[in-house]
Amino acid sequence: MVTMSGELLTTGQVAKLLGSSRQQVVNLCERGDLPFVRVGAHRKVKREHVEALLRPSQALTRDQLKSLWLHQAVAGSLVADPDGVLGRARENLDRLLRQHRGTMTEVWLRRWQGKIDEGVGSVLRALTSENSEAVELRQNSPFAGVLSQPQRRKVLESFKRSGWERAA
């Protein structure tokens, strides 16, 4: 059967593809390791997200790892001041969306907007995950200005001292 990449699958269908139980699929969803939507009381998962889980993940590049470190620091600020950090991100998003209308950047900014609308947990997962969606999201981050310049410098110095190959 030919399927489209945006096809929504049930947890049972996902379990068959992954060779796991439905409960394991639910656990992946609840941990944020497998994005899902609710249709009524049921979880539905895009086929493309299941296929991404089945592909072996590649190691992050140096730049991607550096971005991860910076965004992990942003995550620390987020848990300390959720309203302030999300407010800053929304302001940045408004400005960036006006600047990047009709571009691929707009697509990623809209995805950030969705994460922010979902709440702190969803944003934290995007800030700290190594999955391919989170890596792409961080390349179009609305969190500029959350870290002060001294905080940013300190994170980057720590990153360099840690030896970036071992930094994750």
DSSP file with accessible surface (Angstrom, degrees, kcal/mol):
  #  RESIDUE AA STRUCTURE BP1 BP2  ACC     N-H-->O    O-->H-N    N-H-->O    O-->H-N    TCO  KAPPA ALPHA  PHI   PSI    X-CA   Y-CA   Z-CA
    1    1 A M              0   0  200      0, 0.0     2,-0.4     0, 0.0     0, 0.0   0.000 360.0 360.0 360.0 130.1    0.0    0.0    0.0
    2    2 A V        -     0   0  147      0, 0.0     2,-0.3     0, 0.0     0, 0.0  -0.688 360.0-170.9 -83.4 134.3    1.4    3.4   -0.9
    3    3 A T        -     0   0   46     -2,-0.4     2,-0.3     4,-0.0     0, 0.0  -0.881  21.5-120.3-126.7 159.8    1.2    6.0    1.8
    4    4 A M    >   -     0   0  153     -2,-0.3     3,-1.8     1,-0.1    43,-0.2  -0.713  24.9-122.7 -96.0 150.6    1.7    9.7    2.2
    5    5 A S  T 3  S+     0   0   76     -2,-0.3    43,-1.6     1,-0.3    44,-0.2   0.790 111.2  55.4 -65.9 -25.4    4.4   11.0    4.6
    6    6 A G  T 3  S+     0   0   40     41,-0.2    -1,-0.3    40,-0.1    -3,-0.0   0.426  79.2 132.6 -86.1   3.5    1.8   13.1    6.5
    7    7 A E    <   -     0   0   48     -3,-1.8    40,-2.5    39,-0.1     2,-0.5  -0.268  55.3-131.6 -58.9 135.6   -0.4   10.0    7.1
    8    8 A L  E     -A   46   0A  78     38,-0.2     2,-0.3    39,-0.1    38,-0.2  -0.785  24.0-162.4 -92.3 130.3   -1.6    9.7   10.7
    9    9 A L  E     -A   45   0A   0     36,-3.2    36,-2.4    -2,-0.5     2,-0.1  -0.821  16.7-119.7-111.8 151.1   -1.1    6.3   12.3
   10   10 A T  E  >  -A   44   0A  49     -2,-0.3     4,-2.5    34,-0.2     5,-0.2  -0.389  33.6-107.3 -77.5 165.6   -2.7    4.7   15.4
   11   11 A T  H  > S+     0   0   27     32,-0.6     4,-2.6     1,-0.2     5,-0.1   0.866 122.1  55.6 -64.1 -31.3   -0.5    3.6   18.3
   12   12 A G  H  > S+     0   0   19      2,-0.2     4,-1.9     1,-0.2    -1,-0.2   0.915 108.3  46.5 -65.4 -42.8   -1.2    0.0   17.2
   13   13 A Q  H  > S+     0   0   86      2,-0.2     4,-2.1     1,-0.2    -2,-0.2   0.906 113.1  49.8 -65.4 -40.4    0.1    0.7   13.7
   14   14 A V  H  X S+     0   0    0     -4,-2.5     4,-2.6     1,-0.2     5,-0.2   0.923 107.6  54.6 -63.5 -42.6    3.1    2.5   15.1
   15   15 A A  H  X>S+     0   0    7     -4,-2.6     5,-2.5     1,-0.2     4,-1.4   0.909 107.6  49.9 -58.5 -41.9    3.8   -0.4   17.4
   16   16 A K  H  <5S+     0   0  181     -4,-1.9     3,-0.2     1,-0.2    -1,-0.2   0.922 111.6  48.1 -62.9 -43.7    3.8   -2.8   14.5
   17   17 A L  H  <5S+     0   0   71     -4,-2.1    -1,-0.2     1,-0.2    -2,-0.2   0.875 118.3  40.3 -64.3 -37.3    6.2   -0.6   12.5
   18   18 A L  H  <5S-     0   0   44     -4,-2.6    -1,-0.2    -5,-0.2    -2,-0.2   0.589 107.1-124.1 -86.7 -11.9    8.5   -0.3   15.5
   19   19 A G  T  <5S+     0   0   72     -4,-1.4     2,-0.2     1,-0.2    -3,-0.2   0.910  74.5 109.1  68.3  40.8    8.2   -3.9   16.6
   20   20 A S  S   <S-     0   0   35     -5,-2.5    -1,-0.2    -6,-0.2     2,-0.2  -0.735  72.8 -84.2-134.2-176.4    7.1   -2.8   20.0
   21   21 A S     >  -     0   0   53     -2,-0.2     4,-1.6     1,-0.1     5,-0.1  -0.518  35.3-114.8 -89.1 163.0    3.9   -2.8   22.2
   22   22 A R  H  > S+     0   0  166      1,-0.2     4,-2.6     2,-0.2     5,-0.2   0.882 118.1  57.2 -62.0 -37.0    1.3   -0.1   22.1
   23   23 A Q  H  > S+     0   0  115      1,-0.2     4,-2.7     2,-0.2    -1,-0.2   0.904 103.5  52.3 -63.0 -38.5    2.2    0.9   25.6
   24   24 A Q  H  > S+     0   0  101      2,-0.2     4,-2.3     1,-0.2    -1,-0.2   0.896 109.3  50.2 -64.0 -36.8    5.8    1.5   24.5
   25   25 A V  H  X S+     0   0    0     -4,-1.6     4,-2.4     2,-0.2    -2,-0.2   0.935 110.0  49.9 -65.1 -45.0    4.5    3.8   21.8
   26   26 A V  H  X S+     0   0   23     -4,-2.6     4,-3.0     1,-0.2     5,-0.2   0.928 110.2  51.3 -58.8 -43.1    2.4    5.6   24.4
   27   27 A N  H  X S+     0   0   67     -4,-2.7     4,-2.1     1,-0.2     6,-0.3   0.910 108.3  51.0 -61.9 -42.1    5.5    6.0   26.6
   28   28 A L  H  X>S+     0   0   30     -4,-2.3     5,-1.9     1,-0.2     6,-1.3   0.913 112.8  47.3 -59.7 -42.3    7.5    7.4   23.6
   29   29 A C  H ><5S+     0   0    4     -4,-2.4     3,-1.1     4,-0.2    -2,-0.2   0.941 111.8  48.4 -64.3 -47.9    4.7    9.9   23.0
   30   30 A E  H 3<5S+     0   0   98     -4,-3.0    -1,-0.2     1,-0.3    -2,-0.2   0.817 110.1  51.9 -66.8 -31.1    4.4   10.9   26.7
   31   31 A R  H 3<5S-     0   0  142     -4,-2.1    -1,-0.3    -5,-0.2    -2,-0.2   0.590 115.4-115.9 -77.5 -13.0    8.2   11.4   27.0
   32   32 A G  T <<5S+     0   0   19     -3,-1.1    -3,-0.2    -4,-0.5    -2,-0.1   0.564  85.8 117.4  88.4   8.0    8.2   13.6   24.0
   33   33 A D  S   <S+     0   0   73     -5,-1.9    -4,-0.2    -6,-0.3    -5,-0.1   0.654  79.2  37.8 -81.8 -15.1   10.4   11.2   22.0
   34   34 A L  S    S-     0   0    1     -6,-1.3    -1,-0.3    -5,-0.1    -2,-0.2  -0.917  87.0-134.9-138.3 106.6    7.6   10.7   19.4
   35   35 A P        +     0   0   37      0, 0.0    11,-0.4     0, 0.0     2,-0.3  -0.308  34.1 169.1 -62.3 145.3    5.4   13.7   18.4
   36   36 A F        -     0   0   62      9,-0.2     2,-0.3    -7,-0.1     9,-0.2  -0.954  26.4-142.6-149.5 166.1    1.7   13.0   18.3
   37   37 A V  E     -B   44   0A  75      7,-2.5     7,-3.0    -2,-0.3     2,-0.5  -0.913  24.3-119.7-126.1 158.3   -1.7   14.7   18.1
   38   38 A R  E     -B   43   0A 131     -2,-0.3     2,-0.6     5,-0.2     5,-0.2  -0.861  19.4-172.8-100.6 133.1   -4.9   13.8   19.8
   39   39 A V  E >  S-B   42   0A  76      3,-3.0     3,-2.0    -2,-0.5     2,-0.3  -0.953  74.4 -47.8-120.8 100.8   -7.9   12.9   17.7
   40   40 A G  T 3  S-     0   0   73     -2,-0.6     0, 0.0     1,-0.3     0, 0.0  -0.527 123.0 -25.2  67.3-127.3  -10.6   12.6   20.3
   41   41 A A  T 3  S+     0   0   80     -2,-0.3     2,-0.3    -3,-0.1    -1,-0.3   0.436 122.0  94.4 -93.5   0.1   -9.2   10.5   23.0
   42   42 A H  E <  S- B   0  39A 131     -3,-2.0    -3,-3.0   -32,-0.0     2,-0.4  -0.715  70.2-129.7-102.6 144.6   -6.7    8.7   20.7
   43   43 A R  E     - B   0  38A  51     -2,-0.3   -32,-0.6    -5,-0.2     2,-0.4  -0.726  23.6-168.0 -84.4 137.9   -3.1    9.5   20.0
   44   44 A K  E     -AB  10  37A  53     -7,-3.0    -7,-2.5    -2,-0.4     2,-0.4  -0.981   2.6-159.3-127.3 141.6   -2.2    9.7   16.3
   45   45 A V  E     -A    9   0A   0    -36,-2.4   -36,-3.2    -2,-0.4     2,-0.2  -0.958  21.3-117.7-124.3 134.2    1.4    9.8   15.0
   46   46 A K  E >>  -A    8   0A  86     -2,-0.4     4,-1.4   -11,-0.4     3,-0.9  -0.498  21.6-130.4 -68.9 137.7    2.6   11.0   11.6
   47   47 A R  H 3> S+     0   0   40    -40,-2.5     4,-2.8     1,-0.3     5,-0.2   0.884 106.7  61.1 -54.9 -39.0    4.3    8.3    9.6
   48   48 A E  H 3> S+     0   0   64    -43,-1.6     4,-1.9     1,-0.2    -1,-0.3   0.855 102.2  51.8 -61.8 -32.3    7.3   10.6    9.0
   49   49 A H  H <> S+     0   0   34     -3,-0.9     4,-1.4     2,-0.2    -1,-0.2   0.878 110.3  48.3 -71.8 -35.4    8.0   10.8   12.7
   50   50 A V  H  X S+     0   0    0     -4,-1.4     4,-1.5    -3,-0.2     3,-0.2   0.934 111.0  50.6 -67.0 -44.9    7.9    7.0   13.0
   51   51 A E  H  X S+     0   0   73     -4,-2.8     4,-1.2     1,-0.2    -2,-0.2   0.874 106.1  55.8 -62.1 -35.9   10.2    6.7   10.0
   52   52 A A  H  < S+     0   0   33     -4,-1.9     3,-0.3    -5,-0.2    -1,-0.2   0.881 105.6  52.0 -63.8 -36.6   12.6    9.2   11.6
   53   53 A L  H  < S+     0   0   75     -4,-1.4    -1,-0.2    -3,-0.2    -2,-0.2   0.840 107.5  53.0 -66.3 -32.0   12.8    6.9   14.7
   54   54 A L  H  < S+     0   0   97     -4,-1.5    -1,-0.2    -5,-0.1    -2,-0.2   0.728  94.4  83.0 -77.6 -22.0   13.6    4.0   12.5
   55   55 A R  S  < S-     0   0  142     -4,-1.2     2,-0.1    -3,-0.3     0, 0.0  -0.638  92.4-109.1 -81.1 138.8   16.5    5.8   10.9
   56   56 A P        -     0   0  121      0, 0.0     2,-0.2     0, 0.0    -2,-0.1  -0.412  36.7-120.2 -65.8 137.8   19.8    5.7   12.8
   57   57 A S        -     0   0  118     -4,-0.1     2,-0.3    -2,-0.1    74,-0.1  -0.558  21.6-132.0 -81.4 145.7   20.6    9.2   14.2
   58   58 A Q        -     0   0  178     -2,-0.2     3,-0.1     1,-0.1    -1,-0.0  -0.668  29.2 -97.0 -93.4 151.7   23.7   10.9   13.1
   59   59 A A        -     0   0   96     -2,-0.3     2,-0.1     1,-0.1    -1,-0.1  -0.346  47.3-103.0 -63.5 145.8   26.1   12.5   15.5
   60   60 A L        -     0   0   24      1,-0.1    -1,-0.1     4,-0.1     2,-0.1  -0.441  33.9-118.8 -69.3 145.6   25.6   16.3   15.9
   61   61 A T     >  -     0   0   74     -2,-0.1     4,-2.7     1,-0.1     5,-0.2  -0.296  32.4-100.1 -73.2 169.5   28.1   18.5   14.1
   62   62 A R  H  > S+     0   0   83      1,-0.2     4,-2.6     2,-0.2     5,-0.2   0.930 125.0  47.8 -58.0 -46.5   30.2   20.9   16.2
   63   63 A D  H  > S+     0   0  103      1,-0.2     4,-2.3     2,-0.2    -1,-0.2   0.895 111.8  49.6 -64.5 -39.2   27.8   23.8   15.3
   64   64 A Q  H  > S+     0   0   50      2,-0.2     4,-2.2     1,-0.2    -1,-0.2   0.897 112.2  48.3 -66.1 -38.0   24.7   21.8   16.2
   65   65 A L  H  X S+     0   0   11     -4,-2.7     4,-2.5     2,-0.2    -2,-0.2   0.905 110.2  51.3 -69.7 -38.7   26.2   20.8   19.5
   66   66 A K  H  X S+     0   0   64     -4,-2.6     4,-2.3    -5,-0.2    -2,-0.2   0.931 110.6  49.1 -63.0 -42.7   27.2   24.4   20.3
   67   67 A S  H  X S+     0   0   16     -4,-2.3     4,-2.7     1,-0.2    -1,-0.2   0.904 108.6  53.9 -62.5 -40.5   23.7   25.5   19.5
   68   68 A L  H  X S+     0   0    0     -4,-2.2     4,-2.4     1,-0.2    -2,-0.2   0.934 108.0  49.8 -59.8 -45.4   22.4   22.6   21.8
   69   69 A W  H  X S+     0   0   48     -4,-2.5     4,-1.8     2,-0.2    -2,-0.2   0.928 111.7  47.8 -60.1 -45.9   24.6   23.9   24.7
   70   70 A L  H  X S+     0   0   22     -4,-2.3     4,-1.9     1,-0.2    -1,-0.2   0.920 113.5  47.4 -62.5 -40.8   23.3   27.5   24.2
   71   71 A H  H  X S+     0   0   18     -4,-2.7     4,-2.3     1,-0.2    -1,-0.2   0.811 105.9  57.9 -74.2 -27.0   19.7   26.3   24.1
   72   72 A Q  H  X S+     0   0   79     -4,-2.4     4,-1.6     2,-0.2    -1,-0.2   0.891 106.5  50.0 -65.6 -36.4   20.2   24.1   27.2
   73   73 A A  H  X S+     0   0   28     -4,-1.8     4,-1.8     2,-0.2    -2,-0.2   0.905 108.7  51.7 -65.8 -39.5   21.2   27.3   29.0
   74   74 A V  H  X S+     0   0    8     -4,-1.9     4,-2.7     1,-0.2    -2,-0.2   0.907 104.8  57.3 -61.0 -39.2   18.0   29.0   27.6
   75   75 A A  H  X S+     0   0    9     -4,-2.3     4,-2.3     1,-0.2    -1,-0.2   0.888 103.2  53.6 -59.7 -38.2   16.1   26.0   29.0
   76   76 A G  H  X S+     0   0   39     -4,-1.6     4,-1.4     1,-0.2    -1,-0.2   0.919 110.4  46.0 -61.6 -42.9   17.6   26.8   32.4
   77   77 A S  H  X S+     0   0   25     -4,-1.8     4,-2.4     1,-0.2    -2,-0.2   0.884 109.5  56.9 -65.3 -37.6   16.3   30.4   32.1
   78   78 A L  H  < S+     0   0    0     -4,-2.7    -2,-0.2     1,-0.2    -1,-0.2   0.915 107.1  46.1 -62.2 -44.0   12.9   29.0   30.9
   79   79 A V  H  < S+     0   0   92     -4,-2.3    -1,-0.2     1,-0.2    -2,-0.2   0.812 115.7  47.5 -71.9 -24.9   12.3   26.9   34.0
   80   80 A A  H  < S+     0   0   85     -4,-1.4    -2,-0.2     1,-0.2    -1,-0.2   0.825 133.8  11.7 -80.6 -32.9   13.4   29.8   36.2
   81   81 A D     X  +     0   0   88     -4,-2.4     4,-2.6    -5,-0.1     5,-0.3  -0.535  67.8 167.0-145.9  70.4   11.2   32.4   34.4
   82   82 A P  H  > S+     0   0   45      0, 0.0     4,-2.6     0, 0.0     5,-0.3   0.911  80.0  48.2 -56.9 -44.9    8.7   30.8   32.0
   83   83 A D  H  > S+     0   0  140      1,-0.2     4,-2.2     2,-0.2     5,-0.2   0.922 114.4  45.7 -63.9 -43.6    6.6   33.9   31.5
   84   84 A G  H  > S+     0   0   32      2,-0.2     4,-2.2     1,-0.2    -1,-0.2   0.931 116.3  43.9 -65.0 -45.8    9.6   36.1   30.8
   85   85 A V  H  X S+     0   0    8     -4,-2.6     4,-2.5    -8,-0.2    -2,-0.2   0.936 116.5  45.6 -68.6 -44.8   11.3   33.7   28.5
   86   86 A L  H  X S+     0   0   11     -4,-2.6     4,-2.5    -5,-0.3    -1,-0.2   0.877 111.5  54.1 -68.0 -33.3    8.2   32.8   26.5
   87   87 A G  H  X S+     0   0   25     -4,-2.2     4,-2.2    -5,-0.3    -1,-0.2   0.933 109.7  47.1 -62.7 -44.2    7.2   36.5   26.3
   88   88 A R  H  X S+     0   0  104     -4,-2.2     4,-2.6     1,-0.2    -2,-0.2   0.925 111.9  50.8 -62.3 -43.5   10.6   37.3   24.8
   89   89 A A  H  X S+     0   0    0     -4,-2.5     4,-2.9     1,-0.2    -2,-0.2   0.914 109.3  50.6 -62.8 -40.8   10.3   34.4   22.4
   90   90 A R  H  X S+     0   0  110     -4,-2.5     4,-2.4     2,-0.2    -1,-0.2   0.911 110.5  49.3 -64.4 -42.1    6.8   35.6   21.3
   91   91 A E  H  X S+     0   0  128     -4,-2.2     4,-1.9     2,-0.2    -2,-0.2   0.937 113.5  46.4 -60.2 -47.0    8.1   39.2   20.7
   92   92 A N  H  X S+     0   0   15     -4,-2.6     4,-3.1    50,-0.3     5,-0.2   0.903 110.7  53.5 -61.9 -42.1   11.0   37.8   18.7
   93   93 A L  H  X S+     0   0    2     -4,-2.9     4,-3.1    49,-0.2     5,-0.3   0.922 105.9  52.6 -59.4 -44.9    8.7   35.5   16.7
   94   94 A D  H  X S+     0   0   84     -4,-2.4     4,-1.4     1,-0.2    -1,-0.2   0.936 114.7  42.0 -56.3 -46.7    6.4   38.4   15.8
   95   95 A R  H  X S+     0   0   95     -4,-1.9     4,-1.7     1,-0.2    -2,-0.2   0.941 116.4  47.5 -67.1 -46.8    9.4   40.4   14.4
   96   96 A L  H  X S+     0   0   28     -4,-3.1     4,-1.9     1,-0.2    -2,-0.2   0.874 107.6  55.7 -65.5 -37.6   11.0   37.4   12.7
   97   97 A L  H  < S+     0   0   12     -4,-3.1    -1,-0.2    -5,-0.2    -2,-0.2   0.874 107.4  50.0 -64.6 -35.5    7.7   36.3   11.1
   98   98 A R  H >< S+     0   0  145     -4,-1.4     3,-0.7    -5,-0.3    -1,-0.2   0.892 113.6  46.7 -66.8 -37.1    7.3   39.7    9.5
   99   99 A Q  H 3< S+     0   0  117     -4,-1.7    -2,-0.2     1,-0.2    -1,-0.2   0.769 117.0  41.5 -74.4 -28.0   10.9   39.6    8.2
  100  100 A H  T >< S+     0   0   57     -4,-1.9     3,-1.7    -5,-0.1     6,-0.6  -0.008  73.8 156.8-117.2  30.6   10.7   36.0    6.8
  101  101 A R  T <  S+     0   0  174     -3,-0.7     3,-0.1     1,-0.3     4,-0.1  -0.293  72.2  10.7 -57.6 135.4    7.3   35.8    5.1
  102  102 A G  T 3  S+     0   0   73      1,-0.2    -1,-0.3     2,-0.1     2,-0.2   0.600 105.1 111.1  75.6  12.8    7.1   33.1    2.4
  103  103 A T  S <> S-     0   0   60     -3,-1.7     4,-1.1     1,-0.1     3,-0.3  -0.683  82.3-109.4-113.2 170.3   10.5   31.5    3.3
  104  104 A M  H  > S+     0   0  121      1,-0.2     4,-1.8    -2,-0.2     3,-0.2   0.847 118.3  64.4 -65.5 -30.9   11.5   28.2    4.8
  105  105 A T  H  > S+     0   0   40      1,-0.2     4,-2.7     2,-0.2    -1,-0.2   0.905  96.8  56.3 -58.1 -39.6   12.5   30.1    7.9
  106  106 A E  H  > S+     0   0   40     -6,-0.6     4,-2.6    -3,-0.3    -1,-0.2   0.897 102.5  55.8 -59.6 -38.9    8.8   31.1    8.3
  107  107 A V  H  X S+     0   0   65     -4,-1.1     4,-1.6     1,-0.2    -1,-0.2   0.942 111.0  42.9 -59.6 -46.9    7.9   27.4    8.4
  108  108 A W  H  X S+     0   0   28     -4,-1.8     4,-2.2     1,-0.2    -1,-0.2   0.881 112.1  53.8 -68.8 -37.0   10.3   26.7   11.3
  109  109 A L  H  X S+     0   0    2     -4,-2.7     4,-2.4     1,-0.2    -1,-0.2   0.903 107.0  51.9 -63.9 -38.8    9.2   29.9   13.1
  110  110 A R  H  X S+     0   0  111     -4,-2.6     4,-2.2     2,-0.2    -1,-0.2   0.869 107.1  53.4 -64.8 -34.5    5.6   28.7   12.9
  111  111 A R  H  X S+     0   0   78     -4,-1.6     4,-2.2     2,-0.2    -2,-0.2   0.907 108.2  49.7 -67.0 -38.5    6.6   25.4   14.3
  112  112 A W  H  X S+     0   0    0     -4,-2.2     4,-2.9     2,-0.2     5,-0.2   0.918 107.5  55.0 -61.8 -42.3    8.2   27.3   17.2
  113  113 A Q  H  X S+     0   0   53     -4,-2.4     4,-2.5     1,-0.2    -2,-0.2   0.917 108.0  49.0 -57.1 -42.9    5.0   29.2   17.6
  114  114 A G  H  X S+     0   0   27     -4,-2.2     4,-1.8     2,-0.2    -1,-0.2   0.911 110.5  50.0 -63.0 -42.5    3.1   25.9   17.9
  115  115 A K  H  X S+     0   0   29     -4,-2.2     4,-1.2     2,-0.2     8,-0.4   0.921 111.4  48.8 -62.0 -44.1    5.6   24.6   20.5
  116  116 A I  H >< S+     0   0    2     -4,-2.9     3,-0.6     1,-0.2    -2,-0.2   0.920 110.0  51.5 -63.1 -42.0    5.2   27.8   22.5
  117  117 A D  H 3< S+     0   0  117     -4,-2.5    -1,-0.2     1,-0.2    -2,-0.2   0.830 105.6  56.6 -63.6 -31.2    1.4   27.6   22.3
  118  118 A E  H 3< S-     0   0  133     -4,-1.8    -1,-0.2     1,-0.2    -2,-0.2   0.773 115.8-115.8 -72.1 -26.5    1.7   23.9   23.6
  119  119 A G    <X  -     0   0   22     -4,-1.2     4,-1.9    -3,-0.6     3,-0.3  -0.553  37.1 -46.5 120.6 178.2    3.5   25.1   26.7
  120  120 A V  H  > S+     0   0   47      1,-0.2     4,-3.1     2,-0.2     5,-0.2   0.867 124.8  56.5 -57.3 -43.2    6.7   25.0   28.6
  121  121 A G  H  > S+     0   0   33      1,-0.2     4,-2.2     2,-0.2    -1,-0.2   0.917 108.1  47.2 -58.8 -44.3    7.2   21.2   28.4
  122  122 A S  H  > S+     0   0    6     -3,-0.3     4,-1.9    -7,-0.2    -1,-0.2   0.908 113.7  48.3 -64.6 -41.1    7.0   21.2   24.6
  123  123 A V  H  X S+     0   0    0     -4,-1.9     4,-2.5    -8,-0.4    -2,-0.2   0.929 109.4  53.0 -66.1 -44.2    9.5   24.1   24.4
  124  124 A L  H  X S+     0   0   43     -4,-3.1     4,-1.7     1,-0.2    -1,-0.2   0.910 107.9  50.9 -58.2 -43.0   11.9   22.4   26.8
  125  125 A R  H  X S+     0   0  106     -4,-2.2     4,-1.9    -5,-0.2    -1,-0.2   0.923 111.8  47.2 -61.5 -41.9   11.9   19.3   24.7
  126  126 A A  H  < S+     0   0    5     -4,-1.9    -1,-0.2     1,-0.2    -2,-0.2   0.869 111.9  51.0 -68.0 -35.1   12.7   21.3   21.6
  127  127 A L  H  < S+     0   0    0     -4,-2.5    -1,-0.2     1,-0.2    -2,-0.2   0.821 123.3  27.7 -70.0 -29.3   15.4   23.2   23.3
  128  128 A T  H  < S+     0   0   58     -4,-1.7    -2,-0.2    -5,-0.2    -1,-0.2   0.519  93.3 104.4-116.8  -6.2   17.2   20.1   24.7
  129  129 A S     <  -     0   0   29     -4,-1.9   -96,-0.0    -5,-0.2    -4,-0.0  -0.416  53.7-152.1 -79.7 153.9   16.5   17.3   22.3
  130  130 A E        +     0   0  102     -2,-0.1    -1,-0.1     4,-0.1    -4,-0.1   0.312  57.3 121.7-102.0   7.3   19.0   15.9   19.8
  131  131 A N  S  > S-     0   0   55      1,-0.1     4,-2.2   -74,-0.1     5,-0.2  -0.249  78.0-107.6 -70.7 162.2   16.3   14.7   17.4
  132  132 A S  H  > S+     0   0   79      1,-0.2     4,-2.2     2,-0.2     5,-0.2   0.859 117.2  53.8 -63.3 -35.1   16.4   16.1   13.8
  133  133 A E  H  > S+     0   0   28      1,-0.2     4,-2.8     2,-0.2    -1,-0.2   0.945 110.3  46.9 -64.1 -44.7   13.3   18.3   14.3
  134  134 A A  H  > S+     0   0    2      2,-0.2     4,-2.6     1,-0.2    -2,-0.2   0.897 109.4  54.3 -64.8 -38.8   14.8   20.0   17.4
  135  135 A V  H  X S+     0   0    8     -4,-2.2     4,-0.9     1,-0.2    -1,-0.2   0.939 112.4  44.0 -60.0 -45.2   18.2   20.5   15.6
  136  136 A E  H >< S+     0   0   85     -4,-2.2     3,-0.6     1,-0.2     4,-0.4   0.907 111.1  54.0 -67.1 -41.0   16.3   22.3   12.7
  137  137 A L  H >< S+     0   0    0     -4,-2.8     3,-2.0     1,-0.2    -1,-0.2   0.927 104.4  55.0 -58.1 -44.6   14.2   24.3   15.1
  138  138 A R  H >< S+     0   0    8     -4,-2.6     3,-0.9     1,-0.3    -1,-0.2   0.764  97.6  63.9 -64.6 -21.9   17.3   25.6   17.0
  139  139 A Q  T << S+     0   0  100     -4,-0.9    -1,-0.3    -3,-0.6    -2,-0.2   0.648 111.2  38.1 -72.8 -12.8   18.7   26.8   13.7
  140  140 A N  T <  S+     0   0   31     -3,-2.0    -1,-0.3    -4,-0.4    -2,-0.1  -0.370  90.0 170.4-130.2  51.0   15.7   29.2   13.6
  141  141 A S    <   -     0   0   32     -3,-0.9     3,-0.4     1,-0.1    -3,-0.1  -0.435  31.9-163.0 -77.9 134.6   15.5   30.1   17.2
  142  142 A P  S    S+     0   0    0      0, 0.0   -50,-0.3     0, 0.0   -49,-0.2   0.181  72.3  93.1 -93.3  18.1   13.3   32.9   18.6
  143  143 A F    >   +     0   0    6    -51,-0.1     3,-1.9     2,-0.1     4,-0.5   0.209  46.9 139.9-101.8  18.5   15.2   32.9   21.9
  144  144 A A  T 3  S+     0   0   64     -3,-0.4   -52,-0.1     1,-0.3     0, 0.0  -0.337  71.1  23.6 -58.8 136.7   17.7   35.7   21.1
  145  145 A G  T 3  S+     0   0   42      2,-0.3    -1,-0.3     3,-0.0     4,-0.1   0.342  89.7 105.1  89.7  -7.6   18.3   37.9   24.0
  146  146 A V  S <  S+     0   0   25     -3,-1.9     2,-0.4     2,-0.1    -2,-0.1   0.934  79.0  53.0 -70.0 -44.1   17.2   35.4   26.7
  147  147 A L  S    S-     0   0   20     -4,-0.5    -2,-0.3     4,-0.0   -73,-0.0  -0.753  91.1-127.0 -89.0 136.6   20.9   34.9   27.7
  148  148 A S     >  -     0   0   52     -2,-0.4     4,-2.8     1,-0.1     5,-0.2  -0.339  30.1-104.7 -70.8 163.7   22.9   38.0   28.5
  149  149 A Q  H  > S+     0   0  115      1,-0.2     4,-2.8     2,-0.2     5,-0.2   0.922 123.1  50.6 -59.6 -42.7   26.2   38.4   26.7
  150  150 A P  H  > S+     0   0   80      0, 0.0     4,-2.3     0, 0.0    -1,-0.2   0.917 111.9  48.1 -62.0 -38.6   28.2   37.3   29.8
  151  151 A Q  H  > S+     0   0   88      2,-0.2     4,-2.3     1,-0.2    -2,-0.2   0.931 112.4  48.8 -63.7 -44.8   26.0   34.2   30.2
  152  152 A R  H  X S+     0   0  104     -4,-2.8     4,-2.4     1,-0.2     5,-0.2   0.927 111.4  49.2 -61.0 -46.0   26.4   33.4   26.5
  153  153 A R  H  X S+     0   0  132     -4,-2.8     4,-2.7    -5,-0.2    -1,-0.2   0.914 109.9  52.2 -59.7 -42.2   30.2   33.8   26.7
  154  154 A K  H  X S+     0   0  144     -4,-2.3     4,-2.3    -5,-0.2    -1,-0.2   0.906 109.7  48.3 -62.7 -43.4   30.4   31.6   29.7
  155  155 A V  H  X S+     0   0   25     -4,-2.3     4,-2.5     2,-0.2    -1,-0.2   0.939 113.0  48.0 -62.0 -45.8   28.4   28.8   28.0
  156  156 A L  H  X S+     0   0   31     -4,-2.4     4,-2.4     1,-0.2    -2,-0.2   0.888 110.9  50.8 -65.8 -36.7   30.6   29.0   24.9
  157  157 A E  H  X S+     0   0   96     -4,-2.7     4,-2.5     2,-0.2    -1,-0.2   0.921 111.2  48.6 -64.7 -42.2   33.8   29.0   27.1
  158  158 A S  H  X S+     0   0   36     -4,-2.3     4,-2.1     2,-0.2    -2,-0.2   0.901 109.4  53.2 -62.9 -40.7   32.5   25.9   28.9
  159  159 A F  H  X S+     0   0    1     -4,-2.5     4,-0.7     1,-0.2    -2,-0.2   0.939 111.1  45.7 -59.6 -46.6   31.7   24.3   25.6
  160  160 A K  H >< S+     0   0  145     -4,-2.4     3,-0.9     1,-0.2     4,-0.2   0.919 113.6  49.0 -64.4 -43.3   35.3   24.9   24.3
  161  161 A R  H 3< S+     0   0  174     -4,-2.5    -1,-0.2     1,-0.2    -2,-0.2   0.825 104.3  60.5 -65.9 -31.3   36.9   23.7   27.5
  162  162 A S  H 3< S-     0   0   31     -4,-2.1    -1,-0.2    -5,-0.2    -2,-0.2   0.701 113.5-112.9 -71.0 -18.0   34.8   20.5   27.6
  163  163 A G    X<  -     0   0   17     -3,-0.9     3,-2.3    -4,-0.7     4,-0.4   0.780  22.0-125.6  77.3  97.5   36.1   19.3   24.3
  164  164 A W  G >  S+     0   0   83      1,-0.3     3,-1.0    -4,-0.2     4,-0.3   0.756 105.2  66.6 -56.8 -24.4   33.2   19.4   22.0
  165  165 A E  G 3  S+     0   0  136      1,-0.3    -1,-0.3     2,-0.1     3,-0.2   0.836 114.5  31.3 -64.7 -28.4   33.5   15.8   20.9
  166  166 A R  G <  S+     0   0  187     -3,-2.3    -1,-0.3    -4,-0.2    -2,-0.2   0.308  94.0 104.2-105.7   6.6   32.5   14.8   24.5
  167  167 A A    <         0   0    9     -3,-1.0    -2,-0.1    -4,-0.4    -1,-0.1   0.657 360.0 360.0 -73.4 -19.9   30.3   17.8   25.1
  168  168 A A              0   0   86     -4,-0.3    -1,-0.1    -3,-0.2    -2,-0.1   0.747 360.0 360.0 -71.8 360.0   26.9   16.2   24.9
